[in-house]
Amino acid sequence: MSNGSHARRSGRFPAWAIVLLAVLAAVILLGAGVLGGLAIRSTGSLIGMLPSRAPAASSPSVCDAERVASDVLPTIVTIGVSAADGSGGTGSGEIITADGYILTNNHVIAPAAEGAEIVVLYSDGSTHPARLIGRSERADIAVIKVQASALPVIQQGDSTTLKVGQPVVALGAPLGLSSTVTTGVVSALGRTVPVQGDGDRNAVLADAIQTDASINPGNSGGALVDCGGRLVGVNSAIATVPGATGVAGGGSVGIGFAVPGAVAFPIAKQIIETGKVVYPTFGIAVSPIEPGAGEAPSGLYVQSVTPGGPAAVAGLAAGDIITQVDGKPVASVDDLTAIQLTSAPGDDVQVTYLRDGKTEKATVTLGAG
């Protein structure tokens, strides 16, 4: 980790931001889907372009949270967003390059796409304005930037090596309480978690990391790190008990979700290099088949196929019913979105589908959308 001196930063946190931190922490929460009877709510990241260091000393079940906090907190920021109409919210982020690129969630900074102002609060209490560089509404990932140099940078970890039961540490600003650290373990891996997006389409936390490290409103965009302080996920959503109301009722119940680094890092790289994200595409339009809809099997009904597109080249046609992709059942558009977010243009995927009652298989080479 770079522990270089911070660039000169402006002022203290403005009064409106203090109000946001204390009062509007839950405003950025977005509604979401349902997983196992629990409501999923968003909790309103080139990463660390430095070599990884050796893990901090720890027991097999607990990170050395004191050392992790000392090393990582200087790279964690609180993000305040304020619109002209007075609305706003807070979230978290992590510094991923020494010249000021910061990784966070799209839902934290979404109002900035419509002109809202962004202010970053550093761990030393100083602030700086930031601008939106780009965002992925589908993956709930965004990159913002401050004008600075020699900033401390969070180290990049490898989310593909995580194991269930592995200890982790979450850092961010729950309820606007900056520089908060909580500990826990990786509770599960490979979750597909739909959360409400900007418009009528869900964002999808693809291949998400589930953790019991306490995550609350305001943790959105903050870091989930391993015992070496390396970033392995971007905290994005929590499960809450259906019907719970108020900030307390909508708080952590020990089920949080983070976008894994394997998904977030390539998206952040694209945004930094081009300002936008190109997604791999199947070249089809589909709709889910509702369970119990006559004799129809569960799957995705192919409404149309783009002429000359990846699916058409592979032999799929309108009227087919896709039942599996790479051996995994698919029953919603979110399932295809998750595959897109964990793949790249040029990747081959195996598609199992029904045509006239017969099971067929095809290899689709994903295109660039």
C-alpha positions as semicolon CSV with decimal commas, in nm:
position;residue;x (nm);y (nm);z (nm)
1;M;0,000;0,000;0,000
2;S;0,114;0,345;-0,076
3;N;0,127;0,556;0,235
4;G;0,242;0,867;0,051
5;S;0,126;1,206;0,168
6;H;-0,213;1,330;0,062
7;A;-0,239;1,608;-0,190
8;R;-0,360;1,935;-0,047
9;R;-0,733;1,913;0,009
10;S;-0,995;2,177;0,053
11;G;-1,182;2,279;0,364
12;R;-1,386;2,094;0,617
13;F;-1,703;1,901;0,539
14;P;-1,974;2,159;0,446
15;A;-2,281;2,198;0,663
16;W;-2,515;2,040;0,410
17;A;-2,293;1,733;0,398
18;I;-2,293;1,698;0,776
19;V;-2,672;1,698;0,764
20;L;-2,662;1,434;0,494
21;L;-2,427;1,219;0,694
22;A;-2,639;1,233;1,006
23;V;-2,992;1,241;0,868
24;L;-3,007;1,125;0,509
25;A;-2,788;0,814;0,532
26;A;-3,076;0,588;0,433
27;V;-3,204;0,804;0,146
28;I;-2,984;0,626;-0,108
29;L;-3,136;0,289;-0,025
30;L;-3,304;0,139;-0,327
31;G;-3,577;-0,124;-0,328
32;A;-3,484;-0,464;-0,463
33;G;-3,575;-0,822;-0,521
34;V;-3,629;-1,102;-0,277
35;L;-3,385;-1,376;-0,183
36;G;-3,492;-1,653;0,051
37;G;-3,778;-1,448;0,195
38;L;-3,557;-1,150;0,280
39;A;-3,581;-0,816;0,105
40;I;-3,256;-0,715;-0,065
41;R;-3,168;-0,346;-0,044
42;S;-2,875;-0,161;-0,186
43;T;-2,659;-0,010;0,086
44;G;-2,613;0,341;-0,008
45;S;-1,346;0,020;-0,645
46;L;-0,750;-0,042;-1,215
47;I;-0,757;-0,108;-0,847
48;G;-0,446;-0,068;-0,630
49;M;-0,196;-0,072;-0,913
50;L;0,070;-0,182;-0,667
51;P;0,202;-0,528;-0,582
52;S;0,021;-0,716;-0,307
53;R;0,190;-0,741;0,028
54;A;0,199;-1,038;0,263
55;P;-0,119;-1,096;0,465
56;A;-0,142;-0,947;0,811
57;A;-0,084;-1,185;1,098
58;S;-0,409;-1,347;1,196
59;S;-0,565;-1,658;1,340
60;P;-0,737;-1,900;1,101
61;S;-1,077;-1,751;1,188
62;V;-1,022;-1,382;1,266
63;C;-0,839;-1,102;1,085
64;D;-0,607;-0,867;1,270
65;A;-0,871;-0,593;1,236
66;E;-0,658;-0,334;1,415
67;R;-0,380;-0,367;1,160
68;V;-0,624;-0,381;0,868
69;A;-0,794;-0,065;0,992
70;S;-0,462;0,117;1,030
71;D;-0,351;0,018;0,680
72;V;-0,677;0,051;0,488
73;L;-0,879;0,335;0,644
74;P;-0,664;0,608;0,482
75;T;-0,781;0,472;0,145
76;I;-1,153;0,476;0,236
77;V;-1,369;0,783;0,172
78;T;-1,721;0,895;0,256
79;I;-1,912;1,023;-0,048
80;G;-2,176;1,295;-0,015
81;V;-2,410;1,367;-0,308
82;S;-2,628;1,679;-0,320
83;A;-2,881;1,775;-0,589
84;A;-3,011;2,124;-0,666
85;D;-3,351;2,039;-0,513
86;G;-3,186;1,964;-0,180
87;S;-3,204;1,588;-0,206
88;G;-2,896;1,376;-0,160
89;G;-2,738;1,088;0,021
90;T;-2,416;0,935;0,141
91;G;-2,212;0,629;0,063
92;S;-1,859;0,504;0,070
93;G;-1,573;0,445;-0,171
94;E;-1,207;0,345;-0,192
95;I;-0,914;0,519;-0,359
96;I;-0,786;0,295;-0,637
97;T;-0,518;0,514;-0,798
98;A;-0,279;0,767;-0,647
99;D;-0,406;1,038;-0,882
100;G;-0,759;1,026;-0,745
101;Y;-0,979;0,761;-0,904
102;I;-1,232;0,625;-0,651
103;L;-1,443;0,311;-0,681
104;T;-1,800;0,306;-0,548
105;N;-2,154;0,189;-0,631
106;N;-2,361;0,340;-0,909
107;H;-2,658;0,387;-0,676
108;V;-2,443;0,604;-0,447
109;I;-2,361;0,858;-0,719
110;A;-2,651;0,810;-0,964
111;P;-2,790;1,164;-0,904
112;A;-2,458;1,303;-1,032
113;A;-2,554;1,179;-1,379
114;E;-2,829;1,442;-1,362
115;G;-2,603;1,719;-1,233
116;A;-2,585;1,657;-0,858
117;E;-2,262;1,757;-0,685
118;I;-2,023;1,506;-0,529
119;V;-1,803;1,578;-0,227
120;V;-1,552;1,333;-0,085
121;L;-1,464;1,322;0,285
122;Y;-1,122;1,173;0,357
123;S;-1,033;0,981;0,672
124;D;-0,837;1,282;0,803
125;G;-1,152;1,497;0,796
126;S;-1,066;1,705;0,489
127;T;-1,291;1,723;0,184
128;H;-1,263;1,762;-0,190
129;P;-1,512;1,791;-0,477
130;A;-1,528;1,497;-0,716
131;R;-1,666;1,436;-1,065
132;L;-1,832;1,133;-1,215
133;I;-1,612;0,945;-1,464
134;G;-1,848;0,665;-1,560
135;R;-2,083;0,401;-1,429
136;S;-2,234;0,060;-1,490
137;E;-2,602;0,064;-1,406
138;R;-2,620;-0,311;-1,468
139;A;-2,343;-0,404;-1,223
140;D;-2,402;-0,117;-0,975
141;I;-2,040;-0,002;-1,011
142;A;-1,911;0,352;-1,070
143;V;-1,587;0,549;-1,071
144;I;-1,548;0,909;-0,958
145;K;-1,235;1,125;-0,947
146;V;-1,080;1,397;-0,737
147;Q;-0,797;1,625;-0,850
148;A;-0,510;1,500;-0,636
149;S;-0,177;1,322;-0,633
150;A;0,016;1,084;-0,408
151;L;-0,302;0,955;-0,244
152;P;-0,291;0,630;-0,044
153;V;-0,420;0,344;-0,261
154;I;-0,606;0,032;-0,158
155;Q;-0,439;-0,294;-0,259
156;Q;-0,611;-0,521;-0,511
157;G;-0,704;-0,870;-0,395
158;D;-0,822;-1,182;-0,576
159;S;-1,187;-1,260;-0,513
160;T;-1,163;-1,585;-0,710
161;T;-0,955;-1,741;-0,431
162;L;-1,204;-1,666;-0,151
163;K;-1,335;-1,957;0,052
164;V;-1,657;-1,988;0,249
165;G;-1,573;-1,926;0,615
166;Q;-1,271;-1,707;0,534
167;P;-1,248;-1,399;0,761
168;V;-1,298;-1,056;0,603
169;V;-1,325;-0,692;0,711
170;A;-1,576;-0,432;0,588
171;L;-1,487;-0,061;0,588
172;G;-1,706;0,238;0,510
173;A;-1,951;0,491;0,650
174;P;-2,266;0,317;0,777
175;L;-2,533;0,575;0,859
176;G;-2,274;0,841;0,776
177;L;-2,034;0,726;1,049
178;S;-1,709;0,759;0,856
179;S;-1,413;0,524;0,903
180;T;-1,618;0,240;1,050
181;V;-1,470;-0,110;1,057
182;T;-1,661;-0,437;1,106
183;T;-1,545;-0,797;1,087
184;G;-1,699;-1,124;0,979
185;V;-1,657;-1,412;0,739
186;V;-1,745;-1,502;0,383
187;S;-2,084;-1,665;0,439
188;A;-2,142;-1,783;0,081
189;L;-2,013;-1,729;-0,271
190;G;-2,162;-1,710;-0,618
191;R;-2,490;-1,540;-0,531
192;T;-2,694;-1,367;-0,804
193;V;-2,864;-1,075;-0,630
194;P;-3,102;-0,846;-0,824
195;V;-3,135;-0,494;-0,685
196;Q;-3,335;-0,198;-0,814
197;G;-3,157;-0,007;-1,089
198;D;-3,193;0,348;-1,216
199;G;-3,485;0,275;-1,445
200;D;-3,715;-0,019;-1,501
201;R;-3,428;-0,267;-1,527
202;N;-3,265;-0,434;-1,230
203;A;-2,900;-0,403;-1,150
204;V;-2,747;-0,740;-1,073
205;L;-2,479;-0,821;-0,818
206;A;-2,326;-1,104;-1,020
207;D;-2,135;-1,385;-0,849
208;A;-2,178;-1,183;-0,530
209;I;-1,994;-1,242;-0,204
210;Q;-2,226;-1,294;0,093
211;T;-2,083;-1,185;0,429
212;D;-2,196;-1,152;0,790
213;A;-1,964;-0,854;0,849
214;S;-2,205;-0,584;0,960
215;I;-2,309;-0,367;0,662
216;N;-2,568;-0,089;0,691
217;P;-2,705;0,201;0,486
218;G;-2,408;0,420;0,395
219;N;-2,169;0,125;0,357
220;S;-2,256;0,115;-0,014
221;G;-1,946;0,136;-0,228
222;G;-1,717;0,063;0,065
223;A;-1,449;-0,202;0,079
224;L;-1,464;-0,568;0,172
225;V;-1,103;-0,676;0,228
226;D;-0,916;-0,992;0,322
227;C;-0,687;-1,020;0,623
228;G;-0,405;-0,862;0,424
229;G;-0,615;-0,550;0,365
230;R;-0,659;-0,633;-0,004
231;L;-0,982;-0,533;-0,175
232;V;-1,188;-0,839;-0,267
233;G;-1,535;-0,686;-0,297
234;V;-1,744;-0,369;-0,307
235;N;-2,015;-0,370;-0,040
236;S;-2,346;-0,307;-0,216
237;A;-2,658;-0,451;-0,056
238;I;-2,808;-0,603;0,255
239;A;-3,095;-0,837;0,327
240;T;-3,362;-0,700;0,560
241;V;-3,663;-0,859;0,721
242;P;-3,971;-0,793;0,503
243;G;-4,199;-0,534;0,659
244;A;-3,926;-0,380;0,876
245;T;-3,944;-0,002;0,883
246;G;-3,717;0,282;0,981
247;V;-3,340;0,296;0,984
248;A;-3,312;0,040;1,264
249;G;-3,559;-0,197;1,103
250;G;-3,379;-0,172;0,771
251;G;-3,035;-0,231;0,916
252;S;-2,801;-0,526;0,912
253;V;-2,934;-0,872;0,993
254;G;-2,600;-1,032;0,918
255;I;-2,661;-1,091;0,547
256;G;-2,472;-0,851;0,324
257;F;-2,360;-0,873;-0,038
258;A;-2,055;-0,738;-0,218
259;V;-1,971;-0,716;-0,588
260;P;-1,661;-0,936;-0,620
261;G;-1,337;-0,781;-0,739
262;A;-1,335;-1,015;-1,039
263;V;-1,646;-0,832;-1,163
264;A;-1,574;-0,481;-1,033
265;F;-1,208;-0,445;-1,138
266;P;-1,255;-0,501;-1,516
267;I;-1,552;-0,263;-1,517
268;A;-1,353;0,003;-1,331
269;K;-1,068;-0,040;-1,579
270;Q;-1,301;0,014;-1,875
271;I;-1,451;0,323;-1,713
272;I;-1,111;0,475;-1,638
273;E;-0,979;0,404;-1,988
274;T;-1,290;0,489;-2,194
275;G;-1,552;0,645;-1,966
276;K;-1,803;0,371;-2,048
277;V;-1,863;-0,003;-2,019
278;V;-1,905;-0,247;-2,309
279;Y;-2,096;-0,560;-2,217
280;P;-2,080;-0,896;-2,393
281;T;-2,405;-0,978;-2,570
282;F;-2,601;-1,283;-2,684
283;G;-2,786;-1,092;-2,956
284;I;-3,130;-1,206;-2,841
285;A;-3,441;-1,067;-2,674
286;V;-3,595;-1,297;-2,416
287;S;-3,878;-1,309;-2,165
288;P;-3,914;-1,539;-1,864
289;I;-4,164;-1,821;-1,864
290;E;-4,363;-1,796;-1,544
291;P;-4,370;-2,111;-1,329
292;G;-4,690;-2,307;-1,384
293;A;-4,758;-2,152;-1,724
294;G;-4,932;-2,456;-1,875
295;E;-4,693;-2,731;-1,983
296;A;-4,413;-2,491;-2,063
297;P;-4,081;-2,562;-1,887
298;S;-3,903;-2,305;-1,676
299;G;-3,666;-2,097;-1,883
300;L;-3,634;-1,799;-2,112
301;Y;-3,849;-1,769;-2,422
302;V;-3,655;-1,630;-2,718
303;Q;-3,866;-1,350;-2,859
304;S;-3,625;-1,244;-3,131
305;V;-3,272;-1,305;-3,254
306;T;-3,047;-1,036;-3,398
307;P;-2,965;-1,129;-3,759
308;G;-2,599;-1,218;-3,784
309;G;-2,557;-1,188;-3,407
310;P;-2,393;-1,440;-3,174
311;A;-2,710;-1,642;-3,103
312;A;-2,812;-1,647;-3,470
313;V;-2,467;-1,770;-3,576
314;A;-2,493;-2,046;-3,314
315;G;-2,828;-2,158;-3,459
316;L;-3,078;-2,024;-3,206
317;A;-3,409;-1,889;-3,335
318;A;-3,718;-1,709;-3,215
319;G;-3,948;-1,950;-3,033
320;D;-3,668;-2,148;-2,869
321;I;-3,673;-2,187;-2,492
322;I;-3,335;-2,151;-2,320
323;T;-3,322;-2,371;-2,011
324;Q;-2,951;-2,365;-1,918
325;V;-2,636;-2,167;-1,985
326;D;-2,306;-2,335;-1,901
327;G;-2,500;-2,607;-1,724
328;K;-2,682;-2,370;-1,489
329;P;-3,061;-2,318;-1,504
330;V;-3,178;-1,975;-1,623
331;A;-3,523;-1,845;-1,539
332;S;-3,496;-1,466;-1,552
333;V;-3,333;-1,190;-1,753
334;D;-3,119;-1,126;-1,443
335;D;-2,961;-1,470;-1,491
336;L;-2,843;-1,370;-1,840
337;T;-2,724;-1,034;-1,709
338;A;-2,516;-1,210;-1,444
339;I;-2,354;-1,423;-1,715
340;Q;-2,276;-1,111;-1,918
341;L;-2,119;-0,939;-1,617
342;T;-1,895;-1,236;-1,544
343;S;-1,790;-1,290;-1,907
344;A;-1,612;-1,095;-2,180
345;P;-1,672;-1,047;-2,553
346;G;-1,529;-1,349;-2,732
347;D;-1,605;-1,596;-2,452
348;D;-1,787;-1,916;-2,547
349;V;-2,094;-2,020;-2,346
350;Q;-2,285;-2,345;-2,377
351;V;-2,659;-2,293;-2,425
352;T;-2,916;-2,568;-2,373
353;Y;-3,256;-2,499;-2,529
354;L;-3,581;-2,661;-2,634
355;R;-3,714;-2,651;-2,989
356;D;-4,033;-2,835;-3,080
357;G;-4,007;-3,033;-2,758
358;K;-3,654;-3,157;-2,828
359;T;-3,347;-3,061;-2,625
360;E;-3,072;-2,900;-2,830
361;K;-2,733;-2,752;-2,745
362;A;-2,529;-2,474;-2,902
363;T;-2,207;-2,286;-2,837
364;V;-2,259;-1,909;-2,843
365;T;-1,954;-1,685;-2,882
366;L;-2,048;-1,364;-2,703
367;G;-2,025;-1,042;-2,900
368;A;-1,959;-0,685;-2,788
369;G;-2,277;-0,494;-2,710
